[in-house]
Amino acid sequence: MQKKIENIKCHGCYYFYVTYKPSRPYGCRAYGFISKKLPSKLVFETSGINCAYKRANNIV
């Protein structure tokens, strides 16, 4: 039985950032990597669990 991914969007997360590299434009400070895909999708593909570090970015 496959696990279902929650629709976790990295945009708006405290740990999410955009890099200057066109080949790997997205990064996650919590997990410490940059990738071509959104970090939440990559975490689910590699580990089978949803992102555990999702934290709202409280910018007013």
PDB file of N, CA, C, O and CB in Angstrom:
ATOM      1  N   MET A   1       0.826  -1.174   0.000  1.00  0.00           N
ATOM      2  CA  MET A   1       0.000   0.000   0.000  1.00  0.00           C
ATOM      3  C   MET A   1       0.879   1.249   0.000  1.00  0.00           C
ATOM      4  O   MET A   1       1.804   1.358   0.805  1.00  0.00           O
ATOM      5  CB  MET A   1      -0.944  -0.009   1.202  1.00  0.00           C
ATOM      6  N   GLN A   2       0.597   2.179  -0.888  1.00  0.00           N
ATOM      7  CA  GLN A   2       1.389   3.391  -0.989  1.00  0.00           C
ATOM      8  C   GLN A   2       0.893   4.434   0.003  1.00  0.00           C
ATOM      9  O   GLN A   2      -0.303   4.549   0.270  1.00  0.00           O
ATOM     10  CB  GLN A   2       1.345   3.943  -2.414  1.00  0.00           C
ATOM     11  N   LYS A   3       1.835   5.182   0.533  1.00  0.00           N
ATOM     12  CA  LYS A   3       1.469   6.284   1.406  1.00  0.00           C
ATOM     13  C   LYS A   3       1.043   7.460   0.544  1.00  0.00           C
ATOM     14  O   LYS A   3       1.542   7.636  -0.567  1.00  0.00           O
ATOM     15  CB  LYS A   3       2.644   6.675   2.344  1.00  0.00           C
ATOM     16  N   LYS A   4       0.137   8.249   1.046  1.00  0.00           N
ATOM     17  CA  LYS A   4      -0.356   9.401   0.304  1.00  0.00           C
ATOM     18  C   LYS A   4       0.384  10.649   0.761  1.00  0.00           C
ATOM     19  O   LYS A   4       0.502  10.914   1.958  1.00  0.00           O
ATOM     20  CB  LYS A   4      -1.882   9.569   0.490  1.00  0.00           C
ATOM     21  N   ILE A   5       0.876  11.405  -0.198  1.00  0.00           N
ATOM     22  CA  ILE A   5       1.563  12.647   0.128  1.00  0.00           C
ATOM     23  C   ILE A   5       0.538  13.734   0.412  1.00  0.00           C
ATOM     24  O   ILE A   5      -0.434  13.904  -0.324  1.00  0.00           O
ATOM     25  CB  ILE A   5       2.509  13.073  -1.016  1.00  0.00           C
ATOM     26  N   GLU A   6       0.774  14.461   1.487  1.00  0.00           N
ATOM     27  CA  GLU A   6      -0.044  15.629   1.755  1.00  0.00           C
ATOM     28  C   GLU A   6       0.422  16.719   0.809  1.00  0.00           C
ATOM     29  O   GLU A   6       1.567  16.712   0.357  1.00  0.00           O
ATOM     30  CB  GLU A   6       0.053  16.081   3.255  1.00  0.00           C
ATOM     31  N   ASN A   7      -0.446  17.633   0.517  1.00  0.00           N
ATOM     32  CA  ASN A   7      -0.101  18.709  -0.398  1.00  0.00           C
ATOM     33  C   ASN A   7       0.638  19.804   0.367  1.00  0.00           C
ATOM     34  O   ASN A   7       0.108  20.895   0.575  1.00  0.00           O
ATOM     35  CB  ASN A   7      -1.367  19.277  -1.089  1.00  0.00           C
ATOM     36  N   ILE A   8       1.856  19.503   0.779  1.00  0.00           N
ATOM     37  CA  ILE A   8       2.671  20.463   1.515  1.00  0.00           C
ATOM     38  C   ILE A   8       3.393  21.342   0.506  1.00  0.00           C
ATOM     39  O   ILE A   8       4.128  20.851  -0.350  1.00  0.00           O
ATOM     40  CB  ILE A   8       3.685  19.745   2.466  1.00  0.00           C
ATOM     41  N   LYS A   9       3.180  22.619   0.616  1.00  0.00           N
ATOM     42  CA  LYS A   9       3.843  23.568  -0.270  1.00  0.00           C
ATOM     43  C   LYS A   9       4.991  24.224   0.494  1.00  0.00           C
ATOM     44  O   LYS A   9       4.815  24.701   1.615  1.00  0.00           O
ATOM     45  CB  LYS A   9       2.837  24.639  -0.806  1.00  0.00           C
ATOM     46  N   CYS A  10       6.129  24.240  -0.112  1.00  0.00           N
ATOM     47  CA  CYS A  10       7.303  24.800   0.546  1.00  0.00           C
ATOM     48  C   CYS A  10       7.278  26.328   0.568  1.00  0.00           C
ATOM     49  O   CYS A  10       7.860  26.944   1.460  1.00  0.00           O
ATOM     50  CB  CYS A  10       8.563  24.316  -0.147  1.00  0.00           C
ATOM     51  N   HIS A  11       6.617  26.929  -0.393  1.00  0.00           N
ATOM     52  CA  HIS A  11       6.548  28.389  -0.435  1.00  0.00           C
ATOM     53  C   HIS A  11       5.833  28.876   0.817  1.00  0.00           C
ATOM     54  O   HIS A  11       4.728  28.425   1.118  1.00  0.00           O
ATOM     55  CB  HIS A  11       5.819  28.886  -1.725  1.00  0.00           C
ATOM     56  N   GLY A  12       6.444  29.775   1.530  1.00  0.00           N
ATOM     57  CA  GLY A  12       5.884  30.259   2.785  1.00  0.00           C
ATOM     58  C   GLY A  12       6.456  29.565   4.005  1.00  0.00           C
ATOM     59  O   GLY A  12       6.140  29.934   5.136  1.00  0.00           O
ATOM     60  N   CYS A  13       7.299  28.556   3.786  1.00  0.00           N
ATOM     61  CA  CYS A  13       7.941  27.861   4.899  1.00  0.00           C
ATOM     62  C   CYS A  13       9.188  28.643   5.327  1.00  0.00           C
ATOM     63  O   CYS A  13       9.883  29.219   4.490  1.00  0.00           O
ATOM     64  CB  CYS A  13       8.312  26.394   4.503  1.00  0.00           C
ATOM     65  N   TYR A  14       9.457  28.658   6.607  1.00  0.00           N
ATOM     66  CA  TYR A  14      10.602  29.370   7.167  1.00  0.00           C
ATOM     67  C   TYR A  14      11.926  28.841   6.609  1.00  0.00           C
ATOM     68  O   TYR A  14      12.860  29.618   6.412  1.00  0.00           O
ATOM     69  CB  TYR A  14      10.595  29.256   8.688  1.00  0.00           C
ATOM     70  N   TYR A  15      12.021  27.556   6.355  1.00  0.00           N
ATOM     71  CA  TYR A  15      13.270  26.925   5.929  1.00  0.00           C
ATOM     72  C   TYR A  15      13.479  26.908   4.416  1.00  0.00           C
ATOM     73  O   TYR A  15      14.575  26.590   3.953  1.00  0.00           O
ATOM     74  CB  TYR A  15      13.315  25.526   6.440  1.00  0.00           C
ATOM     75  N   PHE A  16      12.467  27.238   3.652  1.00  0.00           N
ATOM     76  CA  PHE A  16      12.546  27.198   2.193  1.00  0.00           C
ATOM     77  C   PHE A  16      13.261  28.438   1.663  1.00  0.00           C
ATOM     78  O   PHE A  16      13.068  29.543   2.170  1.00  0.00           O
ATOM     79  CB  PHE A  16      11.138  27.089   1.577  1.00  0.00           C
ATOM     80  N   TYR A  17      14.089  28.242   0.637  1.00  0.00           N
ATOM     81  CA  TYR A  17      14.719  29.376  -0.033  1.00  0.00           C
ATOM     82  C   TYR A  17      14.969  29.046  -1.496  1.00  0.00           C
ATOM     83  O   TYR A  17      14.973  27.882  -1.897  1.00  0.00           O
ATOM     84  CB  TYR A  17      16.038  29.760   0.662  1.00  0.00           C
ATOM     85  N   VAL A  18      15.175  30.089  -2.277  1.00  0.00           N
ATOM     86  CA  VAL A  18      15.447  29.948  -3.703  1.00  0.00           C
ATOM     87  C   VAL A  18      16.923  30.245  -3.913  1.00  0.00           C
ATOM     88  O   VAL A  18      17.441  31.245  -3.415  1.00  0.00           O
ATOM     89  CB  VAL A  18      14.539  30.901  -4.569  1.00  0.00           C
ATOM     90  N   THR A  19      17.602  29.367  -4.657  1.00  0.00           N
ATOM     91  CA  THR A  19      19.035  29.536  -4.903  1.00  0.00           C
ATOM     92  C   THR A  19      19.260  30.312  -6.195  1.00  0.00           C
ATOM     93  O   THR A  19      18.307  30.622  -6.909  1.00  0.00           O
ATOM     94  CB  THR A  19      19.742  28.166  -4.970  1.00  0.00           C
ATOM     95  N   TYR A  20      20.480  30.617  -6.488  1.00  0.00           N
ATOM     96  CA  TYR A  20      20.841  31.292  -7.724  1.00  0.00           C
ATOM     97  C   TYR A  20      21.201  30.303  -8.829  1.00  0.00           C
ATOM     98  O   TYR A  20      21.497  30.718  -9.950  1.00  0.00           O
ATOM     99  CB  TYR A  20      21.999  32.236  -7.480  1.00  0.00           C
ATOM    100  N   LYS A  21      21.182  29.005  -8.536  1.00  0.00           N
ATOM    101  CA  LYS A  21      21.570  27.985  -9.510  1.00  0.00           C
ATOM    102  C   LYS A  21      20.358  27.528 -10.326  1.00  0.00           C
ATOM    103  O   LYS A  21      19.416  26.982  -9.752  1.00  0.00           O
ATOM    104  CB  LYS A  21      22.221  26.781  -8.800  1.00  0.00           C
ATOM    105  N   PRO A  22      20.356  27.733 -11.636  1.00  0.00           N
ATOM    106  CA  PRO A  22      19.218  27.298 -12.453  1.00  0.00           C
ATOM    107  C   PRO A  22      19.013  25.783 -12.452  1.00  0.00           C
ATOM    108  O   PRO A  22      17.887  25.317 -12.624  1.00  0.00           O
ATOM    109  CB  PRO A  22      19.405  27.772 -13.870  1.00  0.00           C
ATOM    110  N   SER A  23      20.074  25.016 -12.263  1.00  0.00           N
ATOM    111  CA  SER A  23      19.939  23.558 -12.272  1.00  0.00           C
ATOM    112  C   SER A  23      19.317  23.023 -10.980  1.00  0.00           C
ATOM    113  O   SER A  23      18.706  21.954 -10.986  1.00  0.00           O
ATOM    114  CB  SER A  23      21.299  22.914 -12.490  1.00  0.00           C
ATOM    115  N   ARG A  24      19.467  23.748  -9.886  1.00  0.00           N
ATOM    116  CA  ARG A  24      18.885  23.355  -8.589  1.00  0.00           C
ATOM    117  C   ARG A  24      18.359  24.611  -7.889  1.00  0.00           C
ATOM    118  O   ARG A  24      19.027  25.175  -7.022  1.00  0.00           O
ATOM    119  CB  ARG A  24      19.949  22.612  -7.684  1.00  0.00           C
ATOM    120  N   PRO A  25      17.160  25.040  -8.276  1.00  0.00           N
ATOM    121  CA  PRO A  25      16.671  26.339  -7.799  1.00  0.00           C
ATOM    122  C   PRO A  25      16.068  26.376  -6.398  1.00  0.00           C
ATOM    123  O   PRO A  25      15.852  27.464  -5.865  1.00  0.00           O
ATOM    124  CB  PRO A  25      15.669  26.825  -8.733  1.00  0.00           C
ATOM    125  N   TYR A  26      15.789  25.229  -5.784  1.00  0.00           N
ATOM    126  CA  TYR A  26      15.101  25.222  -4.491  1.00  0.00           C
ATOM    127  C   TYR A  26      15.983  24.635  -3.399  1.00  0.00           C
ATOM    128  O   TYR A  26      16.765  23.716  -3.644  1.00  0.00           O
ATOM    129  CB  TYR A  26      13.795  24.434  -4.585  1.00  0.00           C
ATOM    130  N   GLY A  27      15.850  25.174  -2.194  1.00  0.00           N
ATOM    131  CA  GLY A  27      16.634  24.677  -1.078  1.00  0.00           C
ATOM    132  C   GLY A  27      15.832  24.593   0.202  1.00  0.00           C
ATOM    133  O   GLY A  27      14.800  25.247   0.353  1.00  0.00           O
ATOM    134  N   CYS A  28      16.324  23.778   1.124  1.00  0.00           N
ATOM    135  CA  CYS A  28      15.700  23.620   2.436  1.00  0.00           C
ATOM    136  C   CYS A  28      16.793  23.725   3.495  1.00  0.00           C
ATOM    137  O   CYS A  28      17.722  22.917   3.518  1.00  0.00           O
ATOM    138  CB  CYS A  28      14.932  22.252   2.545  1.00  0.00           C
ATOM    139  N   ARG A  29      16.681  24.718   4.366  1.00  0.00           N
ATOM    140  CA  ARG A  29      17.681  24.898   5.421  1.00  0.00           C
ATOM    141  C   ARG A  29      17.558  23.842   6.517  1.00  0.00           C
ATOM    142  O   ARG A  29      18.553  23.488   7.149  1.00  0.00           O
ATOM    143  CB  ARG A  29      17.550  26.287   6.030  1.00  0.00           C
ATOM    144  N   ALA A  30      16.366  23.344   6.744  1.00  0.00           N
ATOM    145  CA  ALA A  30      16.169  22.336   7.792  1.00  0.00           C
ATOM    146  C   ALA A  30      16.858  21.025   7.432  1.00  0.00           C
ATOM    147  O   ALA A  30      17.539  20.427   8.266  1.00  0.00           O
ATOM    148  CB  ALA A  30      14.673  22.091   8.028  1.00  0.00           C
ATOM    149  N   TYR A  31      16.682  20.581   6.196  1.00  0.00           N
ATOM    150  CA  TYR A  31      17.302  19.328   5.755  1.00  0.00           C
ATOM    151  C   TYR A  31      18.703  19.548   5.189  1.00  0.00           C
ATOM    152  O   TYR A  31      19.491  18.606   5.116  1.00  0.00           O
ATOM    153  CB  TYR A  31      16.427  18.652   4.708  1.00  0.00           C
ATOM    154  N   GLY A  32      19.021  20.769   4.793  1.00  0.00           N
ATOM    155  CA  GLY A  32      20.360  21.092   4.333  1.00  0.00           C
ATOM    156  C   GLY A  32      20.682  20.638   2.923  1.00  0.00           C
ATOM    157  O   GLY A  32      21.779  20.134   2.678  1.00  0.00           O
ATOM    158  N   PHE A  33      19.749  20.803   1.983  1.00  0.00           N
ATOM    159  CA  PHE A  33      20.037  20.437   0.601  1.00  0.00           C
ATOM    160  C   PHE A  33      19.379  21.408  -0.365  1.00  0.00           C
ATOM    161  O   PHE A  33      18.487  22.173   0.003  1.00  0.00           O
ATOM    162  CB  PHE A  33      19.570  19.013   0.316  1.00  0.00           C
ATOM    163  N   ILE A  34      19.846  21.360  -1.624  1.00  0.00           N
ATOM    164  CA  ILE A  34      19.214  22.090  -2.721  1.00  0.00           C
ATOM    165  C   ILE A  34      18.854  21.073  -3.791  1.00  0.00           C
ATOM    166  O   ILE A  34      19.528  20.052  -3.935  1.00  0.00           O
ATOM    167  CB  ILE A  34      20.155  23.220  -3.292  1.00  0.00           C
ATOM    168  N   SER A  35      17.789  21.350  -4.546  1.00  0.00           N
ATOM    169  CA  SER A  35      17.337  20.373  -5.531  1.00  0.00           C
ATOM    170  C   SER A  35      16.559  21.033  -6.653  1.00  0.00           C
ATOM    171  O   SER A  35      16.222  22.216  -6.601  1.00  0.00           O
ATOM    172  CB  SER A  35      16.483  19.309  -4.867  1.00  0.00           C
ATOM    173  N   LYS A  36      16.286  20.229  -7.668  1.00  0.00           N
ATOM    174  CA  LYS A  36      15.502  20.680  -8.809  1.00  0.00           C
ATOM    175  C   LYS A  36      14.011  20.690  -8.479  1.00  0.00           C
ATOM    176  O   LYS A  36      13.252  21.501  -9.008  1.00  0.00           O
ATOM    177  CB  LYS A  36      15.769  19.790 -10.024  1.00  0.00           C
ATOM    178  N   LYS A  37      13.605  19.779  -7.598  1.00  0.00           N
ATOM    179  CA  LYS A  37      12.200  19.674  -7.193  1.00  0.00           C
ATOM    180  C   LYS A  37      11.985  20.439  -5.892  1.00  0.00           C
ATOM    181  O   LYS A  37      12.939  20.806  -5.207  1.00  0.00           O
ATOM    182  CB  LYS A  37      11.777  18.187  -7.027  1.00  0.00           C
ATOM    183  N   LEU A  38      10.724  20.672  -5.565  1.00  0.00           N
ATOM    184  CA  LEU A  38      10.422  21.264  -4.264  1.00  0.00           C
ATOM    185  C   LEU A  38      10.894  20.314  -3.167  1.00  0.00           C
ATOM    186  O   LEU A  38      10.711  19.102  -3.282  1.00  0.00           O
ATOM    187  CB  LEU A  38       8.897  21.562  -4.123  1.00  0.00           C
ATOM    188  N   PRO A  39      11.491  20.840  -2.119  1.00  0.00           N
ATOM    189  CA  PRO A  39      12.021  19.979  -1.063  1.00  0.00           C
ATOM    190  C   PRO A  39      11.001  19.021  -0.453  1.00  0.00           C
ATOM    191  O   PRO A  39      11.352  17.883  -0.141  1.00  0.00           O
ATOM    192  CB  PRO A  39      12.590  20.823   0.013  1.00  0.00           C
ATOM    193  N   SER A  40       9.761  19.443  -0.275  1.00  0.00           N
ATOM    194  CA  SER A  40       8.764  18.548   0.326  1.00  0.00           C
ATOM    195  C   SER A  40       8.497  17.333  -0.553  1.00  0.00           C
ATOM    196  O   SER A  40       8.285  16.235  -0.040  1.00  0.00           O
ATOM    197  CB  SER A  40       7.458  19.299   0.576  1.00  0.00           C
ATOM    198  N   LYS A  41       8.505  17.515  -1.860  1.00  0.00           N
ATOM    199  CA  LYS A  41       8.293  16.392  -2.776  1.00  0.00           C
ATOM    200  C   LYS A  41       9.496  15.453  -2.772  1.00  0.00           C
ATOM    201  O   LYS A  41       9.332  14.233  -2.797  1.00  0.00           O
ATOM    202  CB  LYS A  41       8.025  16.902  -4.201  1.00  0.00           C
ATOM    203  N   LEU A  42      10.688  16.009  -2.742  1.00  0.00           N
ATOM    204  CA  LEU A  42      11.896  15.192  -2.723  1.00  0.00           C
ATOM    205  C   LEU A  42      12.012  14.395  -1.422  1.00  0.00           C
ATOM    206  O   LEU A  42      12.415  13.232  -1.442  1.00  0.00           O
ATOM    207  CB  LEU A  42      13.132  16.074  -2.910  1.00  0.00           C
ATOM    208  N   VAL A  43      11.663  15.008  -0.306  1.00  0.00           N
ATOM    209  CA  VAL A  43      11.693  14.308   0.982  1.00  0.00           C
ATOM    210  C   VAL A  43      10.733  13.129   0.953  1.00  0.00           C
ATOM    211  O   VAL A  43      11.078  12.042   1.417  1.00  0.00           O
ATOM    212  CB  VAL A  43      11.331  15.267   2.142  1.00  0.00           C
ATOM    213  N   PHE A  44       9.539  13.325   0.418  1.00  0.00           N
ATOM    214  CA  PHE A  44       8.567  12.237   0.358  1.00  0.00           C
ATOM    215  C   PHE A  44       9.038  11.119  -0.568  1.00  0.00           C
ATOM    216  O   PHE A  44       8.877   9.942  -0.245  1.00  0.00           O
ATOM    217  CB  PHE A  44       7.212  12.765  -0.106  1.00  0.00           C
ATOM    218  N   GLU A  45       9.617  11.474  -1.715  1.00  0.00           N
ATOM    219  CA  GLU A  45      10.087  10.456  -2.663  1.00  0.00           C
ATOM    220  C   GLU A  45      11.215   9.614  -2.083  1.00  0.00           C
ATOM    221  O   GLU A  45      11.269   8.409  -2.326  1.00  0.00           O
ATOM    222  CB  GLU A  45      10.554  11.115  -3.953  1.00  0.00           C
ATOM    223  N   THR A  46      12.111  10.226  -1.324  1.00  0.00           N
ATOM    224  CA  THR A  46      13.264   9.490  -0.816  1.00  0.00           C
ATOM    225  C   THR A  46      12.984   8.744   0.487  1.00  0.00           C
ATOM    226  O   THR A  46      13.515   7.655   0.701  1.00  0.00           O
ATOM    227  CB  THR A  46      14.409  10.433  -0.610  1.00  0.00           C
ATOM    228  N   SER A  47      12.157   9.317   1.357  1.00  0.00           N
ATOM    229  CA  SER A  47      11.941   8.690   2.664  1.00  0.00           C
ATOM    230  C   SER A  47      10.574   8.043   2.831  1.00  0.00           C
ATOM    231  O   SER A  47      10.405   7.156   3.667  1.00  0.00           O
ATOM    232  CB  SER A  47      12.126   9.704   3.734  1.00  0.00           C
ATOM    233  N   GLY A  48       9.602   8.480   2.043  1.00  0.00           N
ATOM    234  CA  GLY A  48       8.255   7.934   2.171  1.00  0.00           C
ATOM    235  C   GLY A  48       7.418   8.601   3.245  1.00  0.00           C
ATOM    236  O   GLY A  48       6.290   8.182   3.505  1.00  0.00           O
ATOM    237  N   ILE A  49       7.966   9.646   3.877  1.00  0.00           N
ATOM    238  CA  ILE A  49       7.194  10.392   4.873  1.00  0.00           C
ATOM    239  C   ILE A  49       7.099  11.851   4.443  1.00  0.00           C
ATOM    240  O   ILE A  49       7.926  12.338   3.672  1.00  0.00           O
ATOM    241  CB  ILE A  49       7.840  10.275   6.286  1.00  0.00           C
ATOM    242  N   ASN A  50       6.096  12.531   4.944  1.00  0.00           N
ATOM    243  CA  ASN A  50       5.932  13.944   4.627  1.00  0.00           C
ATOM    244  C   ASN A  50       6.939  14.777   5.412  1.00  0.00           C
ATOM    245  O   ASN A  50       7.513  14.312   6.397  1.00  0.00           O
ATOM    246  CB  ASN A  50       4.496  14.407   4.931  1.00  0.00           C
ATOM    247  N   CYS A  51       7.140  15.993   4.973  1.00  0.00           N
ATOM    248  CA  CYS A  51       8.094  16.897   5.614  1.00  0.00           C
ATOM    249  C   CYS A  51       7.730  17.107   7.082  1.00  0.00           C
ATOM    250  O   CYS A  51       6.582  17.408   7.411  1.00  0.00           O
ATOM    251  CB  CYS A  51       8.137  18.248   4.876  1.00  0.00           C
ATOM    252  N   ALA A  52       8.712  16.947   7.950  1.00  0.00           N
ATOM    253  CA  ALA A  52       8.485  17.090   9.387  1.00  0.00           C
ATOM    254  C   ALA A  52       8.850  18.479   9.898  1.00  0.00           C
ATOM    255  O   ALA A  52       8.568  18.808  11.050  1.00  0.00           O
ATOM    256  CB  ALA A  52       9.279  16.047  10.141  1.00  0.00           C
ATOM    257  N   TYR A  53       9.474  19.296   9.053  1.00  0.00           N
ATOM    258  CA  TYR A  53       9.968  20.595   9.492  1.00  0.00           C
ATOM    259  C   TYR A  53       9.159  21.777   8.987  1.00  0.00           C
ATOM    260  O   TYR A  53       9.605  22.916   9.127  1.00  0.00           O
ATOM    261  CB  TYR A  53      11.371  20.754   9.063  1.00  0.00           C
ATOM    262  N   LYS A  54       8.007  21.555   8.415  1.00  0.00           N
ATOM    263  CA  LYS A  54       7.192  22.645   7.880  1.00  0.00           C
ATOM    264  C   LYS A  54       6.882  23.642   8.991  1.00  0.00           C
ATOM    265  O   LYS A  54       6.307  23.288  10.020  1.00  0.00           O
ATOM    266  CB  LYS A  54       5.881  22.100   7.253  1.00  0.00           C
ATOM    267  N   ARG A  55       7.276  24.899   8.763  1.00  0.00           N
ATOM    268  CA  ARG A  55       7.051  25.954   9.748  1.00  0.00           C
ATOM    269  C   ARG A  55       6.672  27.228   9.016  1.00  0.00           C
ATOM    270  O   ARG A  55       7.358  27.636   8.078  1.00  0.00           O
ATOM    271  CB  ARG A  55       8.311  26.178  10.638  1.00  0.00           C
ATOM    272  N   ALA A  56       5.605  27.845   9.430  1.00  0.00           N
ATOM    273  CA  ALA A  56       5.127  29.055   8.759  1.00  0.00           C
ATOM    274  C   ALA A  56       6.128  30.186   8.937  1.00  0.00           C
ATOM    275  O   ALA A  56       6.724  30.355  10.001  1.00  0.00           O
ATOM    276  CB  ALA A  56       3.748  29.472   9.303  1.00  0.00           C
ATOM    277  N   ASN A  57       6.294  30.946   7.879  1.00  0.00           N
ATOM    278  CA  ASN A  57       7.166  32.101   7.893  1.00  0.00           C
ATOM    279  C   ASN A  57       6.317  33.310   8.254  1.00  0.00           C
ATOM    280  O   ASN A  57       5.477  33.730   7.459  1.00  0.00           O
ATOM    281  CB  ASN A  57       7.888  32.294   6.521  1.00  0.00           C
ATOM    282  N   ASN A  58       6.518  33.867   9.420  1.00  0.00           N
ATOM    283  CA  ASN A  58       5.669  34.944   9.926  1.00  0.00           C
ATOM    284  C   ASN A  58       6.170  36.315   9.492  1.00  0.00           C
ATOM    285  O   ASN A  58       6.637  37.108  10.309  1.00  0.00           O
ATOM    286  CB  ASN A  58       5.593  34.881  11.440  1.00  0.00           C
ATOM    287  N   ILE A  59       6.066  36.577   8.209  1.00  0.00           N
ATOM    288  CA  ILE A  59       6.442  37.886   7.684  1.00  0.00           C
ATOM    289  C   ILE A  59       5.175  38.713   7.534  1.00  0.00           C
ATOM    290  O   ILE A  59       4.192  38.264   6.945  1.00  0.00           O
ATOM    291  CB  ILE A  59       7.201  37.762   6.320  1.00  0.00           C
ATOM    292  N   VAL A  60       5.210  39.907   8.066  1.00  0.00           N
ATOM    293  CA  VAL A  60       4.023  40.770   7.989  1.00  0.00           C
ATOM    294  C   VAL A  60       4.125  41.653   6.787  1.00  0.00           C
ATOM    295  O   VAL A  60       3.228  42.458   6.534  1.00  0.00           O
ATOM    296  CB  VAL A  60       3.857  41.618   9.258  1.00  0.00           C
TER     297      VAL A  60
END
